[in-house]
């Protein structure tokens, strides 16, 4: 009887997490696909972009920022010194007198290199991670150094510029030969090994050579491992992260002791030990409690072994002294509440109320697709890298759309390129001093780009086209587009960060809507804001001061009515512009 109750509670919690916090398994897959497509579009011949952190893993958690790893392609790393490529400059790993999990990088062939980032030690030139990291701080007013990353002042995005070794490295050899039960599979291991490792510019705090040390990063390997998780494993990981951020870190003395990476490592070790069939919805709570007990054990003995390099105890010189005692007391107190310790989080507290009337029905694990689309609407950060795409990879983005065979990915490429076109069109000159032929070419180019910017929502792309006609004094054309845009505002439209109403649920459950891809659903249902870039050429002259120093956003319906009024005013349609006003 007790087992049945525990299973029912686990299933209820599983459903609650899917509907309110993490999303369904399909939603997580969609997020990962979105990340992959954006990374592909952002990458070029000099740099590879990798979305990492929680968001890169398919988890859009409250308070999480966007973590981007930028891998430089022109700097080559090798594990050991090799003379097989005498003309190619390689950086070679040197792990002597360095804590496991870290390395120094030296290069003997430094001819033609800037010595500003180098330091000579015993005849070898070492690459300074500290100077390299500091060199990324191009705008000290808007950017700050955060560990190995560069962060914006809003703490919404961390960018880590890193290097890559395409082969597996000797310090992590034990992971290849380590026997495991069912996880990870042989194929997954091979994919991780084939990718190699990354190096991020951060050393061991307090080390005499900290400024020369680089951390060996298995970020991509960890991402591939999490992609193999069952949805129960992922929800268990999400619960641990929520417990850490909302409950444990709420205590100022415990705030900086633990991080999400430690929790990830713990769940990796447990995943090796448990059979995959143990991670089922009805066992969510037992699995979570096992992870919590392992965390307590690690803190109690001040041991948390790195998953890929077990010689690296990540708690060494970190979880100790009075701070460790306070943290341990906090963890023991939480454990005394059993699974109910998660209710201390305001994100989970509503689950207790939902349990009062809980009963299992045959369809209880069904979560409508509306969860997928609504959660995805919160992805404001999806467009952060479009400026890079505009500058470097616009042509390649178009080619990717044309050549892509898989429709679901093709729609995502189309979405991003629609956003790119909306921004790109705002940079093209509308008034120039060249010949009429050149002006006509620019005009047609802008029109062509704006015709590609109508695929990321239902209205804003059309209104950007109307704004173009307004700026070029083609007021009747602008009015026709504005009129069409306003007709696309019936009940059931969705705005970013809005709560979902019953009418939205009913509409999104229609088979005709559910058959469409998520990007097609966005184009039908989503109403985005008008986002004008700094010094945009498409914003009306009456609003130019709004974009003199920064970008600005305007609600689409407000902008449509404003533009409607201005067009009638310029056409001297007195009655119409009075009605508009």
C-alpha positions in Angstrom: 0.0 0.0 0.0 2.8 2.4 1.0 4.6 1.6 -2.3 1.5 2.4 -4.3 1.2 5.8 -2.5 4.9 6.6 -3.2 4.5 5.6 -6.8 1.4 7.8 -7.2 3.2 10.8 -5.6 6.1 10.2 -8.0 3.9 10.2 -11.0 2.0 13.3 -9.8 5.4 15.1 -9.3 6.6 13.9 -12.7 3.4 15.4 -14.3 3.7 18.6 -12.3 7.3 19.1 -13.4 6.4 18.4 -17.0 3.5 20.9 -17.0 5.0 23.7 -14.9 8.8 23.7 -14.9 10.8 21.5 -17.3 8.3 20.7 -20.0 7.6 17.4 -21.7 10.2 15.1 -23.3 9.2 16.5 -26.7 9.7 20.0 -25.4 13.2 19.3 -24.2 14.0 17.7 -27.6 12.7 20.8 -29.3 14.9 23.0 -27.2 18.0 20.9 -28.0 17.2 21.1 -31.7 16.7 24.8 -31.5 20.2 25.1 -29.9 21.8 22.9 -32.5 20.4 25.0 -35.4 21.4 28.3 -33.8 24.9 27.0 -33.1 25.2 25.8 -36.7 24.1 29.2 -38.0 26.4 31.1 -35.7 29.5 29.0 -36.4 31.9 30.0 -39.2 35.4 29.0 -40.5 37.1 30.7 -37.5 34.9 29.8 -34.6 32.4 27.1 -33.4 29.6 28.1 -31.1 28.3 25.6 -28.6 25.3 26.4 -26.3 26.2 24.8 -23.0 24.9 25.0 -19.4 21.3 24.1 -18.5 19.8 25.7 -21.6 22.2 23.8 -23.8 21.0 20.6 -22.1 17.4 21.4 -22.8 16.5 22.8 -19.4 15.2 26.3 -19.3 15.4 26.9 -15.5 14.4 30.0 -13.6 17.4 32.3 -13.1 19.6 30.4 -15.5 21.7 32.4 -17.9 22.8 31.5 -21.4 26.2 29.8 -21.6 28.0 29.9 -24.9 31.4 28.3 -25.6 33.2 29.8 -28.5 35.9 27.4 -29.8 38.7 28.9 -31.8 39.5 26.8 -34.8 42.9 28.2 -35.7 44.6 27.2 -32.5 45.5 23.5 -32.4 46.2 21.5 -29.2 47.9 18.2 -28.9 48.1 15.9 -25.9 51.8 15.1 -26.2 54.6 16.6 -28.3 54.7 15.4 -31.8 57.0 16.1 -34.8 54.6 14.7 -37.4 53.5 18.2 -38.5 56.7 20.4 -38.3 55.0 23.3 -40.2 51.9 23.4 -38.1 52.1 25.2 -34.8 50.6 23.1 -32.0 50.1 23.9 -28.3 51.2 21.0 -26.2 49.8 19.9 -22.9 52.1 20.0 -19.8 50.4 18.5 -16.7 53.6 18.3 -14.6 53.0 19.9 -11.2 49.4 20.8 -12.1 46.3 19.6 -10.3 44.4 16.8 -12.1 41.8 18.3 -14.5 44.1 21.2 -15.4 47.1 21.7 -17.7 49.6 24.3 -19.0 50.0 24.8 -22.7 53.4 25.5 -24.3 54.6 26.0 -27.9 58.2 25.7 -29.0 57.6 27.2 -32.5 56.6 30.8 -31.5 58.0 32.5 -34.6 55.6 35.2 -35.7 53.5 35.0 -32.5 52.8 37.9 -30.2 54.7 37.4 -27.0 52.3 39.4 -25.0 50.3 36.3 -24.1 53.4 34.1 -23.6 55.7 33.5 -20.6 59.0 31.7 -20.9 59.7 29.0 -18.3 62.8 26.7 -18.7 63.0 27.4 -22.4 59.4 26.8 -23.1 56.9 29.4 -24.0 53.6 29.0 -22.1 50.2 30.4 -23.1 48.9 32.7 -20.4 45.2 32.0 -19.7 44.9 35.1 -17.5 46.1 37.5 -20.3 44.1 35.6 -22.9 40.9 36.0 -20.7 41.6 39.7 -20.0 42.1 40.3 -23.7 38.4 39.4 -24.3 37.3 42.3 -22.1 36.9 44.7 -25.1 34.2 46.8 -23.4 34.7 47.2 -19.7 31.5 49.2 -19.3 29.2 46.4 -20.6 31.2 43.3 -19.9 32.8 41.7 -16.8 35.0 38.7 -16.2 33.2 35.8 -14.5 35.5 32.9 -13.9 36.7 31.7 -17.3 33.8 33.6 -19.0 32.9 37.1 -20.1 29.5 38.2 -18.8 27.2 41.0 -19.7 26.2 43.4 -17.0 22.6 42.0 -16.9 24.1 38.5 -16.1 22.0 37.0 -18.8 24.8 35.5 -20.9 28.3 34.0 -20.2 30.7 33.5 -23.1 33.7 31.3 -22.7 36.3 31.5 -25.5 38.1 28.2 -25.5 40.5 25.9 -27.3 40.0 22.3 -28.5 42.1 19.1 -28.6 40.5 16.8 -31.2 41.9 13.7 -29.6 41.2 12.2 -26.2 43.7 13.3 -23.5 45.8 11.0 -21.3 44.5 12.4 -18.0 41.0 11.0 -18.9 42.2 7.6 -20.1 40.6 5.9 -17.1 37.1 6.9 -18.3 37.5 5.0 -21.5 38.5 1.7 -19.8 36.2 2.1 -16.8 33.7 -0.8 -16.7 30.0 0.4 -16.4 26.7 -1.4 -16.3 24.4 -0.1 -19.1 25.2 3.6 -19.1 26.7 5.2 -21.1 26.5 2.9 -24.1 29.5 2.1 -26.2 28.3 4.3 -29.1 27.8 7.3 -26.8 31.3 6.8 -25.4 32.8 6.7 -28.9 31.0 9.9 -29.9 32.4 11.7 -26.8 35.9 10.4 -27.4 35.8 11.4 -31.1 34.9 15.0 -30.1 37.9 15.3 -27.9 38.1 17.9 -25.1 38.1 21.7 -24.6 40.4 24.0 -22.6 38.9 27.1 -20.9 41.1 29.9 -19.6 41.0 29.4 -15.8 43.6 27.9 -13.4 43.5 26.5 -9.9 42.8 29.2 -7.5 45.8 30.0 -5.4 48.2 27.9 -7.5 51.7 29.5 -8.1 51.1 29.1 -11.8 47.4 29.9 -11.8 47.8 32.5 -14.6 49.3 29.8 -16.9 46.9 27.0 -16.2 43.9 25.9 -18.3 41.0 23.8 -17.1 40.3 20.7 -19.2 36.6 20.9 -20.1 34.3 18.0 -20.9 31.4 20.3 -21.5 30.4 18.7 -24.8 30.9 15.2 -23.4 28.6 16.1 -20.5 26.1 17.5 -22.8 26.0 14.3 -24.9 25.6 12.2 -21.7 22.7 14.3 -20.5 21.1 13.9 -24.0 21.0 10.2 -23.2 19.0 10.7 -20.0 15.5 9.4 -19.7 13.1 12.2 -18.9 12.9 10.9 -15.3 16.7 11.4 -15.0 16.4 14.9 -16.4 13.6 15.8 -13.9 15.7 14.4 -11.1 18.6 16.6 -12.1 16.2 19.6 -12.4 14.9 18.9 -8.8 18.4 18.9 -7.5 19.2 22.2 -9.2 16.0 23.7 -7.8 16.8 22.5 -4.3 20.2 24.0 -4.6 19.2 27.4 -6.0 15.9 28.0 -4.1 16.7 26.4 -0.7 20.3 25.6 0.0 21.8 28.8 -1.6 19.2 30.9 0.2 21.5 30.6 3.2 24.2 33.2 2.7 26.9 30.9 4.3 26.1 28.1 1.9 25.5 30.2 -1.2 28.8 29.7 -3.0 29.8 26.3 -1.7 27.9 24.1 -4.2 27.2 24.6 -7.9 25.1 22.8 -10.5 28.2 21.1 -12.0 28.7 19.1 -8.8 25.1 17.9 -9.0 25.6 16.9 -12.6 28.7 14.9 -11.6 26.8 13.1 -8.8 23.9 12.1 -11.1 26.5 10.8 -13.7 28.0 8.5 -11.1 24.6 7.3 -9.9 23.5 6.7 -13.6 26.4 4.3 -14.0 25.4 2.4 -10.9 21.6 2.1 -11.5 20.1 0.2 -14.4 18.3 2.3 -16.9 14.9 0.8 -16.2 15.2 2.2 -12.6 14.6 5.7 -14.0 10.8 5.6 -14.5 8.2 8.2 -13.7 6.9 6.1 -10.7 10.4 6.1 -9.2 11.2 9.8 -9.5 11.1 10.4 -5.7 13.3 7.4 -4.8 15.8 8.4 -7.4 15.8 12.0 -6.2 16.3 10.9 -2.6 19.2 8.6 -3.6 20.9 11.6 -5.3 20.3 13.7 -2.2 21.9 11.1 0.0 24.9 10.9 -2.3 25.3 14.7 -2.1 25.2 14.5 1.7 27.8 11.7 1.6 30.1 13.8 -0.6 29.9 16.8 1.6 30.3 14.7 4.8 33.6 13.3 3.5 34.6 16.3 1.4 34.9 14.1 -1.7 33.4 14.7 -5.1 35.4 12.9 -7.8 35.4 14.4 -11.2 33.4 12.0 -13.5 36.0 12.0 -16.3 39.2 12.5 -14.2 38.5 10.8 -10.8 41.9 11.9 -9.5 40.4 15.4 -9.4 38.5 15.8 -6.1 36.5 18.9 -6.8 35.7 19.5 -3.1 39.4 19.7 -2.2 40.1 23.0 -0.5 36.6 24.1 -1.2 34.1 22.2 1.1 35.8 22.5 4.4 35.8 24.1 7.9 32.9 25.9 9.4 31.2 26.4 6.1 31.1 22.7 5.5 29.5 22.1 8.9 26.8 24.6 8.2 26.1 23.1 4.7 26.0 19.6 6.2 23.6 20.6 8.9 21.4 22.2 6.2 21.5 19.0 4.1 20.7 16.7 7.0 17.7 19.0 8.0 16.4 18.8 4.4 16.8 15.1 4.3 14.8 14.7 7.5 11.8 16.0 5.5 12.1 13.3 2.9 10.9 14.1 -0.5 8.9 17.0 1.0 12.1 19.1 1.3 11.5 20.2 -2.3 8.3 22.0 -1.1 10.6 24.7 0.4 11.0 25.9 -3.1 8.3 28.4 -4.2 8.5 26.7 -7.7 7.4 23.4 -6.2 5.2 24.6 -3.3 2.2 24.7 -5.6 2.6 20.9 -6.1 1.4 20.3 -2.5 -2.0 21.9 -3.3 -2.3 19.9 -6.5 -1.8 16.7 -4.5 -4.9 17.3 -2.4 -7.3 16.4 -5.2 -4.9 14.0 -6.9 -6.1 10.8 -8.4 -4.6 8.6 -11.2 -6.4 8.5 -14.5 -5.5 6.7 -17.7 -4.6 10.0 -19.3 -2.8 11.5 -16.3 0.6 11.5 -17.9 -0.7 13.2 -21.0 0.6 16.8 -21.3 -0.8 18.8 -24.2 1.5 20.3 -26.8 0.6 23.7 -25.5 3.3 23.2 -22.8 5.9 22.9 -25.5 4.9 26.0 -27.4 4.3 28.2 -24.3 7.6 27.3 -22.7 9.4 27.9 -25.9 7.9 31.3 -26.2 10.0 32.3 -23.2 13.2 31.9 -25.2 14.1 35.6 -25.5 17.7 34.6 -25.5 17.3 32.7 -28.8 18.1 35.8 -30.8 21.2 36.9 -28.9 23.7 35.6 -31.5 21.8 36.8 -34.6 24.1 39.8 -34.9 27.0 37.5 -35.4 25.0 35.6 -38.1 24.2 38.9 -39.9 27.9 39.9 -40.1 29.4 36.5 -41.0 27.0 33.8 -42.1 24.0 35.3 -43.8 24.7 33.7 -47.1 25.5 30.3 -45.5 22.2 30.5 -43.5 20.2 30.8 -46.7 22.1 27.9 -48.2 21.4 25.8 -45.2 17.7 26.4 -45.5 17.7 25.5 -49.2 19.8 22.4 -48.8 18.2 21.1 -45.6 16.1 17.9 -46.2 14.5 17.4 -42.8 11.4 19.6 -42.5 11.6 20.1 -38.7 15.1 21.5 -38.9 14.4 23.4 -42.1 11.6 25.3 -40.2 14.0 26.2 -37.4 16.6 27.5 -39.9 13.8 29.6 -41.5 12.8 31.0 -38.0 16.3 32.2 -37.2 16.9 33.6 -40.7 13.6 35.5 -40.4 14.8 37.1 -37.2 18.2 37.8 -38.9 16.4 39.4 -41.9 14.4 41.7 -39.6 17.6 43.1 -38.1 19.6 43.0 -41.3 17.0 45.1 -43.2 17.4 47.9 -40.6 21.0 48.4 -41.5 20.6 48.9 -45.2 20.7 52.6 -46.4 17.4 53.9 -47.7 18.7 57.3 -48.8 22.0 57.3 -50.7 23.8 59.6 -53.1 24.6 57.0 -55.7 23.0 56.6 -59.1 19.3 55.8 -59.5 20.2 52.3 -60.6 22.1 51.7 -57.4 19.3 53.1 -55.3 16.9 50.7 -57.1 19.2 47.8 -56.4 19.3 48.7 -52.7 15.5 49.2 -52.6 14.9 45.7 -54.1 17.5 44.2 -51.8 15.7 45.6 -48.7 12.3 44.5 -50.0 13.7 41.0 -50.6 15.1 40.7 -47.1 11.9 42.0 -45.5 9.9 39.4 -47.4 12.0 36.8 -45.5 11.3 38.4 -42.1 7.7 37.3 -41.8 8.3 33.7 -40.5 9.1 34.3 -36.8 5.7 35.4 -35.6 2.2 36.4 -36.9 2.5 40.2 -37.1 5.8 41.9 -36.4 7.5 40.9 -39.6 4.6 42.3 -41.7 4.7 45.6 -39.7 8.4 45.9 -40.3 7.6 45.7 -44.1 4.9 48.3 -43.5 7.5 50.5 -41.7 9.7 50.3 -44.8 6.9 51.5 -47.1 6.2 54.3 -44.6 9.8 55.4 -44.6 9.8 55.4 -48.4 6.6 57.4 -48.4 4.5 54.7 -50.0 1.7 55.2 -47.5 -1.1 53.4 -49.4 1.0 50.2 -49.5 1.9 50.6 -45.8 -1.8 51.0 -45.0 -2.8 47.8 -46.8 -0.2 45.8 -44.9 -1.2 47.4 -41.6 -4.8 46.6 -42.2 -3.9 43.0 -42.9 -1.7 42.9 -39.8 -4.5 44.1 -37.5 -6.8 41.4 -38.8 -4.3 38.9 -37.3 -5.2 39.9 -33.7 -8.2 37.6 -32.9 -8.5 36.0 -29.4 -6.1 33.2 -28.9 -2.9 35.1 -29.9 0.1 34.4 -27.6 2.6 36.9 -26.3 5.9 36.2 -24.7 5.8 35.6 -20.9 2.0 35.5 -20.9 -0.2 33.1 -19.0 -2.1 30.6 -21.1 -5.9 31.1 -21.1 -8.5 28.4 -21.7 -9.1 29.7 -25.2 -5.4 29.2 -26.0 -5.5 25.6 -24.7 -8.6 24.8 -26.8 -7.1 26.4 -29.9 -3.7 24.7 -29.6 -5.3 21.3 -29.1 -6.9 21.5 -32.5 -5.6 18.8 -34.8 -4.9 21.3 -37.6 -2.6 23.2 -35.2 -0.9 20.2 -33.6 0.0 18.8 -37.0 2.1 21.8 -37.7 5.8 22.3 -36.7 6.5 24.5 -33.7 7.8 27.3 -36.0 4.6 27.1 -38.0 2.6 27.3 -34.8 4.7 30.4 -33.8 3.9 32.0 -37.1 0.2 31.5 -36.6 -0.1 32.1 -32.8 2.8 34.2 -31.6 2.7 38.0 -31.5 6.1 39.4 -30.9 7.2 42.9 -30.2 8.6 45.4 -32.7 12.3 45.4 -32.0 14.2 48.3 -33.6 18.0 48.2 -33.5 20.1 51.2 -32.5 20.1 53.8 -35.4 17.6 51.7 -37.3 16.8 53.0 -40.7 13.3 51.5 -40.6 11.9 53.3 -37.5 9.7 56.3 -38.4 11.4 59.7 -38.2 9.0 60.6 -35.4 10.6 57.9 -33.2 14.2 58.4 -34.2 15.3 59.6 -30.8 14.2 56.3 -29.3 17.0 54.5 -31.1 19.8 57.1 -30.9 21.6 55.4 -28.0 20.1 51.9 -27.8 17.6 49.5 -29.3 13.9 49.9 -28.4 10.9 47.6 -28.4 7.3 48.6 -29.1 4.1 46.5 -28.6 2.9 45.5 -32.1 -0.7 46.6 -31.8 0.4 50.0 -30.5 2.8 50.3 -33.3 0.2 49.3 -35.9 -2.2 51.9 -34.7 0.5 54.6 -34.5 1.7 53.8 -38.1 -1.9 53.7 -39.3 -2.5 57.2 -37.9 0.7 58.6 -39.4 -0.1 57.2 -42.9 -3.6 58.7 -43.0 -2.1 62.0 -41.7 0.4 62.2 -44.5 -2.3 61.3 -47.1 -4.6 64.1 -45.6 -7.3 61.5 -44.9 -8.8 63.7 -42.1 -11.6 61.4 -41.1 -9.5 58.2 -41.1 -6.6 59.7 -39.1 -9.1 61.1 -36.6 -10.6 57.6 -36.3 -7.1 56.2 -35.9 -6.3 58.7 -33.2 
